[in-house]
Amino acid sequence: FHDGAFVEVLHGRKHFALLPPSAEVMANISEQIKGLSMFHWHLEERPALERAGLLGDLRECALQPGELLYSPDGWHHGVVNL
């Protein structure tokens, strides 16, 4: 994570997945993501976390060209270019 940030998409689309600083599941995700792209994490690891009910705090959106997203200070995020 990092300080708060604005992200703007100029062309293409981006999928954002965000978790608050208090999300305990981040320990799992940090271990799972090693050696995987964010795209492959969504395909291979995320389904098991969803079935276990561990992603209740997950917030997602897809940004289109010209849209802006603010990611608050301390929030964890993952991005996939669509």
N, C-alpha and C positions, 0 to 999 in steps of 0.2 A: 504494500500500500504506500501511499504518499500523501502529501498535503492535498487540500482541495484543488480541483482542476476543472477547467472547462474544456470540452472536446467538441469540435465542429467538424462536420463532414462536408467536404467540398464536392466530391463525386463518389459514386459507388454507394454502398450501404454497409453499415456496421451493426452487428448484434453485440449488445453489452449485457453482461450479467454482473450484478453488484450485490455484495453482502456487507452488512454493517460490521463495525469493529468487534461487536459482542458475539458474532457468529462462531460458536464453538466448533462447527464443522470445518473451519479453515485448516485445522491441523490435519484432517483427513485429506482435504483437497491439496494442500501443499505437498504432501507425500505422493499423492496420486499423479499430480501434474508433471513430476520429474520425468523427463524423457518423452513427454507427449505434447503435441500442440494443443491449443485450447479447443480447436475443432474436434480433435480425437478424444479429448477428455469428455466433451459433451456426448459423444457417441458411445464411448467405452466405459466410463466411470460414473457419470452423472445418473444414469438410470437406477443404479443400486442405492445411491444416496436418496433419490426421490422415493423409492419404495420403502426405505427405512424412515421416511418422514424427517430427514435432516436438512432439507432445503426450504423450510417454511419461511425463512427470512429473505430468500432470494428475490431480487427485483430485476426485471429484464425489460429491455426495449430494443427496438431497431431504429437506427437513425438513417434518415434519407438526406440527400444533398441539401444544404442550407439549414439543417437542424443543428441545435446546440444542446449538449448535456452537461450538467454540473455534477461532478462526483465529489461528495463531501470529504472532508479531512478524515483520514483513517479508514475509509471504506475500501474493501477489497474489490477488485474488478478483473474481469476477463473480457477480451474482445475477439470477435471473429469477423473477418471481412466476408461479406456476402456477395 
